[in-house]
Amino acid sequence: MKIAIIGTGNLGLSIAKGLIINNTITSLYLTKKNIDTIDDWKEYNNVKITSDNKVAVKNSDILIFSVQPGQFEEILYEIKNLLNEKHVLISTITGFHIKRIESIIGDKFPIIRSMPNTAISVRKSMTCLCSNIVGKKRIDIAVAIFNGLGNTILINEKDMQAATVICASGIAFWMRIIRAMTQGGVQLGFDAKEAMKMSMFTALGASSLLIDNKTHPEQEIDKVTTPNGCTIAGLNEMEHNGLSSSLIQGLVESFEKINEISKNYKK
């Protein structure tokens, strides 16, 4: 695939790394205003560095945009006259709606919105995807790209804000849970390094059980809890203190905030 990443910051570089490792590219253009910071990427075969977005667009079929929302509109106006039937546009930009993209470049091009998370840097992202009508015929391209960087799920665009909360902000929420487990481990007598390792890999194990066994969390909980045991005692105490309700309330608060922010990027 002939791919360009327009705006090669941290997310763009993570995507580029995955594309190279997975041998997905025929050619890869990386654009950035200050190309000195990504100059070492020239060492990779078939990778070209440029500050000229137009050059990247002319020489690529798949355009992945990874810029700040305030920059995206200007870039779309810059390249709109260079787009043709071969191009597929993939946006990673939070809150920038497909209708607004179409209002600038038209509705004849495949437009795909993607919402990866920071775990893309270790090829473990949960990436949510949606598209315009034309893009439905080409969304398999985005699925192939992001499945090489973790996992994907196809959703409706109206659910993109909620998906951002669960998957993108969700990384921070899970980090806070793991940190709390670590702090609890220290209080129980372990040093911080030991407690962190136990917490991290226990979280990984819990997720792996659900993924590999295709079970519900309560089924796995039932395997751990015994009558009058320590696990059920701990779970009940956590619930009495609002574990589940606090998490849900946090998700709702985050969702309300992203809806407020996204109003700025609607058509």
C-alpha positions in Angstrom: 0.0 0.0 0.0 1.1 3.5 -0.8 0.4 5.4 2.5 1.0 8.9 3.7 0.7 9.9 7.3 -0.1 13.6 7.4 1.1 15.0 10.7 3.7 12.7 12.2 3.6 13.3 15.9 3.5 10.6 18.6 0.4 8.9 17.2 1.6 9.2 13.6 4.9 7.7 14.5 3.3 4.8 16.4 1.2 4.0 13.3 4.2 4.3 11.1 6.2 1.9 13.3 3.4 -0.7 13.1 3.1 -0.3 9.3 6.8 -0.9 8.9 7.0 -3.9 11.3 4.0 -5.5 9.6 5.5 -4.9 6.1 2.2 -3.2 5.1 3.7 -0.5 2.9 4.9 -0.2 -0.7 5.8 3.4 0.1 5.3 5.6 3.2 5.4 9.4 3.3 5.7 11.0 6.7 4.9 14.7 6.9 5.7 17.2 9.6 6.5 21.0 9.7 9.8 20.3 11.5 11.1 17.3 9.7 14.4 17.4 11.7 12.7 15.6 14.5 11.8 12.6 12.3 14.9 12.6 10.0 16.1 9.3 11.3 13.1 7.6 9.7 14.8 8.0 6.3 16.8 4.9 7.2 13.8 2.7 6.6 13.3 1.3 3.1 10.6 3.1 1.1 10.0 5.8 3.7 10.2 9.4 2.6 10.2 12.5 4.9 8.7 15.8 3.8 7.2 19.0 5.1 5.0 19.3 1.9 1.6 17.7 2.4 0.9 18.0 -1.3 3.9 15.9 -2.3 2.8 13.2 0.1 -0.8 13.2 -1.2 0.3 13.1 -4.9 2.4 10.0 -4.2 0.0 8.1 -2.0 -3.3 6.3 -2.1 -4.2 6.1 1.6 -4.0 9.3 3.6 -3.9 9.0 7.4 -4.4 12.3 9.1 -2.9 12.7 12.6 -2.9 16.4 13.3 -4.5 18.7 15.8 -8.2 19.5 15.1 -7.4 23.1 14.6 -5.0 22.2 11.8 -7.1 19.7 10.0 -9.4 22.0 8.2 -6.6 24.1 6.7 -4.8 20.9 5.5 -8.0 19.7 3.8 -8.4 23.0 1.9 -4.7 22.7 1.0 -5.0 19.2 -0.6 -8.6 19.1 -1.8 -7.8 19.7 -5.5 -5.2 16.9 -5.5 -7.7 14.2 -4.4 -8.9 11.6 -7.0 -10.7 8.3 -7.1 -7.7 6.3 -5.8 -7.6 8.2 -2.5 -8.9 6.9 0.9 -8.9 9.3 3.7 -8.5 8.0 7.3 -8.9 10.6 10.1 -7.6 9.9 13.6 -8.8 13.3 14.8 -11.1 13.4 17.9 -14.5 15.1 17.4 -14.0 16.1 13.7 -17.2 14.8 12.1 -17.4 13.2 8.6 -20.0 15.8 7.5 -17.5 18.5 8.2 -14.8 16.8 6.2 -17.3 16.3 3.3 -18.3 20.0 3.5 -14.7 20.8 2.5 -13.7 18.0 0.0 -17.1 16.7 -1.1 -18.8 13.3 -0.5 -17.4 11.4 -3.4 -14.3 10.2 -1.5 -14.0 7.3 1.0 -13.7 9.0 4.4 -13.0 6.8 7.5 -12.8 8.0 11.1 -10.6 6.0 13.4 -10.2 6.3 17.2 -7.1 4.4 18.3 -5.6 4.6 21.8 -2.1 5.0 23.0 -1.6 1.3 23.2 -1.1 1.5 19.5 2.6 2.1 20.3 2.9 -1.5 21.5 0.4 -2.8 18.8 -2.4 -3.4 21.4 -4.8 -0.6 20.5 -8.5 -1.0 20.5 -9.4 1.1 17.5 -13.0 2.1 16.6 -13.9 2.8 13.0 -16.7 4.3 11.1 -17.1 5.8 7.6 -19.3 7.7 5.1 -21.4 5.8 2.6 -18.6 5.7 0.0 -16.1 4.6 2.7 -18.0 1.5 3.5 -16.6 -0.1 0.4 -13.1 0.7 1.4 -13.2 0.3 5.2 -11.5 -3.1 5.0 -8.3 -1.2 4.3 -8.5 0.6 7.6 -9.5 -2.7 9.3 -6.3 -4.3 7.9 -4.1 -1.4 8.9 -5.4 -1.1 12.5 -5.8 -4.9 13.1 -2.0 -4.9 12.6 -1.8 -2.5 15.5 -4.2 -4.3 17.8 -7.9 -4.9 17.4 -10.7 -3.0 15.6 -14.5 -2.7 15.9 -16.9 -1.1 13.4 -19.4 1.3 15.0 -21.8 4.1 14.0 -20.4 7.6 13.9 -23.0 8.7 16.5 -21.3 6.4 19.0 -17.8 7.7 18.3 -17.7 10.0 21.4 -18.8 7.2 23.7 -16.1 5.0 22.1 -13.5 7.6 22.7 -14.4 7.6 26.4 -14.3 3.8 26.7 -11.2 3.1 24.6 -9.1 6.2 24.4 -9.8 7.8 27.8 -10.2 4.3 29.1 -6.5 3.7 29.0 -6.1 6.4 31.7 -9.0 4.9 33.7 -7.3 1.4 33.7 -4.0 2.9 34.6 -5.6 4.5 37.7 -7.1 1.1 38.7 -3.7 -0.6 38.3 -2.1 2.2 40.3 -4.6 1.7 43.1 -3.9 -2.0 43.1 -0.2 -1.2 43.3 -0.7 1.1 46.3 -2.8 -1.5 48.0 -0.1 -4.0 47.5 2.4 -1.7 49.1 0.1 -1.3 52.1 0.0 -5.1 52.3 3.7 -5.3 52.6 5.2 -5.5 49.1 7.7 -3.0 47.7 6.4 -0.8 44.9 8.1 -2.7 42.1 6.8 -6.0 43.2 3.3 -4.7 43.7 3.3 -3.0 40.3 4.4 -6.2 38.5 1.7 -8.2 40.3 -1.0 -5.6 39.5 0.0 -5.2 35.8 0.2 -8.9 35.0 -2.9 -9.8 36.9 -4.8 -7.1 34.9 -3.4 -8.7 31.7 -4.4 -12.1 32.9 -8.0 -11.0 33.6 -8.4 -9.5 30.2 -6.8 -12.6 28.5 -9.3 -14.9 30.3 -12.2 -13.0 28.9 -10.7 -12.7 25.4 -9.5 -16.3 25.1 -12.5 -18.0 26.9 -15.1 -15.6 25.4 -16.7 -15.5 28.8 -18.5 -12.8 30.9 -16.7 -11.2 33.8 -19.1 -12.6 36.3 -18.4 -16.1 35.1 -14.7 -15.6 35.8 -15.5 -13.9 39.1 -17.5 -17.0 40.1 -14.4 -19.2 39.6 -12.5 -17.1 42.1 -15.0 -16.5 44.8 -15.8 -19.1 47.5 -18.5 -19.0 50.2 -17.4 -16.8 53.1 -14.0 -16.3 51.4 -11.6 -13.4 51.1 -12.4 -12.5 47.5 -16.1 -12.0 48.0 -15.4 -10.0 51.1 -13.1 -7.7 49.2 -15.5 -7.4 46.3 -18.4 -6.5 48.6 -16.4 -3.9 50.4 -15.4 -2.3 47.1 -19.0 -2.2 45.9 -20.2 -0.7 49.3 -17.7 2.1 48.7 -18.9 2.7 45.1 -16.4 1.0 42.9 -18.8 0.2 40.0 -20.9 3.4 40.4 -17.8 5.6 40.5 -16.4 4.1 37.3 -19.8 4.5 35.6 -20.2 8.1 36.8 -16.6 8.9 35.6 -17.5 7.5 32.1 -20.6 9.6 32.0 -18.8 12.8 33.1 -16.1 12.2 30.4 -18.8 11.5 27.8 -20.6 14.8 28.6 -17.3 16.7 28.3 -16.4 15.2 24.9 -19.8 16.0 23.6 -19.2 19.6 24.7 -15.9 19.7 22.9 -17.1 18.0 19.7 -19.7 20.7 19.1 -16.8 22.9 17.9 -16.1 20.4 15.0 -19.5 19.7 13.6 -20.5 21.1 10.3 
